[in-house]
């Protein structure tokens, strides 16, 4: 999955927003995050992306941010990423968050006669 995303971002730069959304979701999962953190080949593929793409993906997860090129980190920290890509992380986080006040309680099952 990560290889597909990186290939897509490299071959079709206009897809970076969608790639960032998927990366954000994957990196929110412990098991997917572990794959990215432990696989050197995936990390190399990430670093082969243009710096702007690395910066956009780094904004999606602190763990991805730690893996990207130092120049891409500076771009992300310096605000050199388009606003629509900066907002992806916040938007995706709000999708995963429970609604204000939490989820409604499940209705209690009716007692059997």
Secondary structure as GFF3:
##gff-version 3
##sequence-region A 1 113
A	DSSP	alpha_helix	2	11	.	.	.	ID=ss1
A	DSSP	three_ten_helix	13	15	.	.	.	ID=ss2
A	DSSP	alpha_helix	16	27	.	.	.	ID=ss3
A	DSSP	alpha_helix	30	38	.	.	.	ID=ss4
A	DSSP	alpha_helix	40	47	.	.	.	ID=ss5
A	DSSP	alpha_helix	51	58	.	.	.	ID=ss6
A	DSSP	alpha_helix	62	65	.	.	.	ID=ss7
A	DSSP	alpha_helix	70	77	.	.	.	ID=ss8
A	DSSP	alpha_helix	83	96	.	.	.	ID=ss9
###
